[in-house]
């Protein structure tokens, strides 16, 4: 019997002796590793949890305490949307952008951020950061009486419209 098949047969008899090396080699229903190679399959059948996707607090803590990073970001975005609905547009959108920038900072600094981790760390930081910065800049440039004026944007607008 081939050594690889012999190993599978041994693990099928004693699944408790199986050592899971990574999410890709997790055992199937019969206790055998799904794959023994590190190559990615041609077709993806499941997804691995993003790095940093663990709990932000101890497992015995209540659910809100374990997921405080996402609750903080969503709460700030909710307050920003409320301010925007109450006709405090600039401050509401600034708060929304700041919440996304805070999410990027939390994702960068903390090893485990719970449900705030959606993709890889780099992709999350880039996405939260770019969207947050864009929202903040747009809120600062909103009319009337913009707090930030970028001269070449005004010239670009006049060049493209006229």
Secondary structure, DSSP 8 states (H G I E B T S, - for coil): --HHHHHHHHHHH-GGG----SGGG-B-TTS-BS-SS-S--SS--S----TT-S-SS-TTS-HHHHTHHHHHHHHHHHHHHHHHHTT-HHHHHHHHHHHHHHHHHHHHH-S--GGG--S-HHHHHHHHHHHHHHHHHHHHH-SSS-S---HHHHHHHHHHH-
